[in-house]
Amino acid sequence: MTAPRQGGQNGSGEKGVQDRLMETAEDLFCNRGFNETSVRDIAAVADCNIASVNYYFGGKDNLYVEVWRRRLAQMRDIRLASIEKVMSSDDRPRLENLLTSYANAFVEPLVDGGHSDRFLSLMAREMVEPHLPPEMFLKEMIVPVMGALGEALQRICPWLTDRQVRLVILSIVGQLIETVIAKGMFERADHPELPTVDLSEFVEHIVRFSAAGIRAYQNGAGE
């Protein structure tokens, strides 16, 4: 399979074509799904030659992977930066500051509209009809972020064991994912009895709830 060409080495014109193809492909993959999107469709909407998909990406499969890789890299870097910002700004960083920074970095790119809506649609389709390499999400997103967040938690809370750190991270991520899902679901529903999902309020709750649970391990209550 042909490897995708690196636009940064081929001039701004080629880089622009690659970006246009990825933007178009992402939009079509979200709206139609992978199987119902053809190379011809992508090239036509992007106003490119059909051969450009093979030239730059080696085919539709690789283009789909690169669309995902770009989005995962953006989210990964935002989350890593949120951890680094807290851990490098103070000799004694606070647990609540770390959790707040990470939680905001996690949810905000997923709820700001535009690209975030497309990505959530793309994610939903990938869960139903997977086309990515099996461990891509793990290698490019979960492992590096969990590693950085785990090291930060153990620096602030040295009483946590490795296993407890993993459980804490999975609990925090689960709460954040549920918040993002609930926000989208409740806002689309016509049920006035459902609560309004105020992100700042929910993030504050998740931080307080999680910090209390983490400190329970220090007191032996979490054993």
Number of C-alpha atoms within 10 A of each C-alpha: 8 11 12 17 16 13 16 10 9 10 10 11 10 17 17 12 18 24 14 18 25 22 16 20 25 25 18 20 24 21 15 13 17 21 9 10 16 16 18 14 15 25 19 14 13 19 13 16 14 15 14 17 23 18 15 21 24 17 18 17 14 19 22 18 15 17 20 20 16 12 15 18 13 13 18 19 15 18 25 19 16 22 24 17 15 21 19 10 9 9 8 11 16 14 20 15 16 21 24 21 19 25 24 18 20 20 20 13 17 19 17 10 12 10 16 16 16 18 22 17 17 22 15 13 18 16 10 8 12 12 14 17 8 9 9 14 14 12 11 14 20 14 11 16 21 19 13 15 22 18 16 20 24 15 15 15 17 11 16 19 12 12 8 17 21 15 13 19 17 13 14 18 18 11 17 20 14 10 19 18 14 16 17 13 12 16 13 9 9 9 9 8 7 11 11 11 16 10 18 12 10 15 21 16 13 21 22 16 12 20 16 12 15 22 16 13 16 14 10 8 10 11 8
